[in-house]
């Protein structure tokens, strides 16, 4: 448990001071230990607070659903990092509902499976379907490296919002997006929805 907390500390120390963090712990029940905040003292205290409900079933999907509820109406880049050492059992929501809700609110879910007693297929599906990524960790010693990878993924993600002043026409419209940074260049064509 101590090495897991240290790895979470490393991720939290890496993110920006204006980035907001919430802490949700779960086993038989979901406990929102901290709602979204930038207060590093409160975040640190929530990470290291004892979690006494750590026996029995694991309501993994309910915990992810609670995180989606916290993030759904916030602006900007939204991500959930989930660490679990077991399979879901007893949740009120399904993995499909999690994927639909996260996708509908543009929330990426990064899943980390610790140990062997996991449903890696579901964790992978949740991550892949929400533009996140699944990480398998054989033991807690590799969590620092995994959280570092997640930080780099989050740190290189951007949200682009565009509102055209041009009049809309029926049919397919494409928006060309080009990004140049240092010596790197990327271009993509994004389809725009037809007017209603």
C-alpha positions as CSV (number, residue, x, y, z in Angstrom):
1,X,0.0,0.0,0.0
2,X,2.8,2.4,0.8
3,X,4.5,2.0,-2.6
4,X,1.1,2.6,-4.3
5,X,0.6,5.8,-2.3
6,X,4.1,6.9,-3.2
7,X,3.5,6.3,-6.9
8,X,0.2,8.3,-6.7
9,X,2.2,11.1,-4.9
10,X,4.6,11.2,-7.8
11,X,1.8,11.6,-10.4
12,X,0.1,14.4,-8.3
13,X,3.5,16.2,-7.8
14,X,4.0,16.2,-11.6
15,X,0.7,17.7,-12.7
16,X,0.1,21.5,-12.9
17,X,-0.8,23.6,-9.9
18,X,-4.1,24.6,-11.6
19,X,-5.1,21.0,-12.4
20,X,-7.8,19.7,-10.2
21,X,-7.8,16.3,-8.6
22,X,-10.4,14.2,-6.8
23,X,-9.7,11.0,-4.8
24,X,-12.2,8.1,-4.9
25,X,-11.5,4.9,-3.0
26,X,-13.6,1.8,-3.3
27,X,-14.1,-1.8,-2.3
28,X,-17.6,-2.9,-1.2
29,X,-18.6,0.8,-1.4
30,X,-17.5,3.9,-3.2
31,X,-16.0,6.6,-1.0
32,X,-15.4,10.1,-2.5
33,X,-12.6,11.1,-0.2
34,X,-12.0,14.4,-2.0
35,X,-14.0,16.3,-4.6
36,X,-12.2,18.2,-7.4
37,X,-9.6,20.6,-5.9
38,X,-6.2,22.2,-6.5
39,X,-5.4,22.1,-2.8
40,X,-2.2,20.0,-2.7
41,X,-2.4,19.6,1.1
42,X,-5.9,18.2,0.9
43,X,-5.0,15.9,-2.0
44,X,-2.0,14.6,-0.1
45,X,-4.1,13.9,3.0
46,X,-6.8,12.1,1.0
47,X,-4.2,9.9,-0.7
48,X,-2.7,8.9,2.6
49,X,-6.0,8.6,4.6
50,X,-6.7,5.0,5.7
51,X,-9.2,3.1,3.6
52,X,-11.0,0.8,6.0
53,X,-13.6,-0.7,3.5
54,X,-11.1,-3.1,1.8
55,X,-12.8,-6.5,2.1
56,X,-15.4,-8.3,0.1
57,X,-16.8,-7.4,-3.3
58,X,-15.3,-4.7,-5.5
59,X,-17.6,-2.1,-7.0
60,X,-15.0,-0.9,-9.6
61,X,-17.5,0.3,-12.2
62,X,-19.5,2.2,-9.6
63,X,-16.3,4.0,-8.6
64,X,-15.6,4.9,-12.2
65,X,-19.2,6.1,-12.6
66,X,-18.7,8.4,-9.5
67,X,-15.6,9.8,-11.1
68,X,-17.5,10.5,-14.3
69,X,-20.2,12.3,-12.3
70,X,-17.6,14.6,-10.8
71,X,-16.0,15.4,-14.1
72,X,-18.9,15.4,-16.6
73,X,-19.7,19.2,-16.3
74,X,-16.1,20.5,-16.1
75,X,-14.4,22.2,-19.0
76,X,-11.1,21.2,-20.5
77,X,-9.2,18.0,-20.6
78,X,-10.8,15.3,-18.4
79,X,-9.2,12.1,-17.4
80,X,-9.7,9.3,-14.8
81,X,-6.8,7.2,-13.6
82,X,-8.1,3.9,-12.1
83,X,-5.9,1.5,-10.0
84,X,-7.5,-1.9,-9.1
85,X,-6.2,-5.2,-7.9
86,X,-9.4,-7.2,-8.6
87,X,-12.4,-7.7,-10.8
88,X,-15.7,-5.9,-10.5
89,X,-18.4,-7.6,-8.5
90,X,-21.5,-6.0,-7.3
91,X,-21.6,-2.7,-9.2
92,X,-24.9,-1.2,-10.2
93,X,-23.5,-0.1,-13.6
94,X,-21.9,-2.1,-16.4
95,X,-18.6,-1.5,-18.2
96,X,-20.7,-0.6,-21.3
97,X,-22.5,2.1,-19.4
98,X,-19.1,3.4,-18.1
99,X,-17.8,3.6,-21.7
100,X,-20.9,5.3,-23.0
101,X,-20.9,7.9,-20.2
102,X,-17.2,8.6,-20.4
103,X,-17.3,8.9,-24.2
104,X,-20.3,11.2,-24.1
105,X,-18.5,13.6,-21.8
106,X,-15.0,13.3,-23.5
107,X,-13.4,11.7,-20.5
108,X,-10.3,9.5,-21.1
109,X,-10.0,6.5,-18.7
110,X,-6.5,5.1,-17.9
111,X,-6.8,1.7,-16.1
112,X,-4.1,0.0,-14.1
113,X,-4.5,-3.6,-13.2
114,X,-2.3,-4.6,-10.2
115,X,-1.6,-8.3,-9.8
116,X,-3.1,-11.4,-11.4
117,X,-6.7,-11.5,-10.2
118,X,-8.0,-9.1,-12.9
119,X,-10.5,-8.8,-15.7
120,X,-7.8,-7.4,-18.1
121,X,-10.1,-7.7,-21.0
122,X,-12.7,-5.3,-19.5
123,X,-10.0,-2.9,-18.2
124,X,-8.5,-2.8,-21.7
125,X,-11.9,-2.3,-23.3
126,X,-12.7,0.6,-21.0
127,X,-9.4,2.3,-21.6
128,X,-9.3,1.8,-25.4
129,X,-12.9,2.9,-25.9
130,X,-12.4,6.2,-24.1
131,X,-9.0,7.2,-25.6
132,X,-7.1,6.0,-22.5
133,X,-4.8,3.1,-22.0
134,X,-4.6,-0.1,-20.0
135,X,-1.5,-0.9,-18.0
136,X,-0.7,-4.3,-16.4
137,X,1.4,-4.1,-13.2
138,X,2.7,-7.4,-11.9
139,X,3.6,-5.6,-8.6
140,X,3.5,-2.2,-7.0
141,X,7.2,-1.5,-7.7
142,X,6.4,-0.7,-11.4
143,X,3.6,1.9,-10.6
144,X,6.1,4.8,-10.6
145,X,6.9,4.1,-14.2
146,X,3.2,3.6,-15.2
147,X,2.2,6.9,-13.5
148,X,5.1,8.6,-15.3
149,X,3.8,7.3,-18.6
150,X,0.3,8.5,-17.8
151,X,1.6,11.9,-16.9
152,X,3.4,12.2,-20.2
153,X,0.2,11.2,-22.0
154,X,-1.9,13.7,-20.1
155,X,0.8,16.4,-20.5
156,X,0.8,16.0,-24.3
157,X,-3.0,16.1,-24.7
158,X,-4.9,19.2,-25.8
159,X,-8.5,20.2,-26.2
160,X,-9.2,22.3,-29.3
161,X,-12.5,24.1,-29.5
162,X,-13.5,25.8,-32.8
163,X,-16.6,27.7,-33.7
164,X,-16.9,28.7,-37.4
165,X,-18.4,32.0,-38.5
166,X,-19.1,30.5,-41.9
167,X,-22.7,29.6,-42.9
168,X,-23.4,25.9,-42.7
169,X,-24.2,23.8,-45.8
170,X,-25.8,20.3,-46.0
171,X,-23.4,17.5,-46.7
172,X,-20.0,16.6,-45.4
173,X,-17.8,19.4,-44.2
174,X,-14.2,18.9,-43.2
175,X,-12.0,21.0,-40.9
176,X,-8.3,20.9,-41.5
177,X,-6.3,21.0,-38.2
178,X,-2.6,21.6,-38.3
179,X,-0.2,21.7,-35.3
180,X,3.5,22.7,-35.5
181,X,5.6,22.5,-32.4
182,X,9.4,22.8,-32.5
183,X,10.3,20.4,-35.4
184,X,7.2,18.3,-35.1
185,X,4.2,18.7,-37.4
186,X,0.8,17.0,-37.4
187,X,-2.2,17.4,-39.7
188,X,-5.7,15.9,-39.5
189,X,-9.0,16.3,-41.3
190,X,-11.9,16.4,-38.8
191,X,-15.5,15.8,-40.1
192,X,-18.0,18.3,-38.9
193,X,-21.6,17.3,-38.2
194,X,-24.2,18.3,-40.7
195,X,-26.7,21.0,-39.5
196,X,-29.9,19.8,-38.1
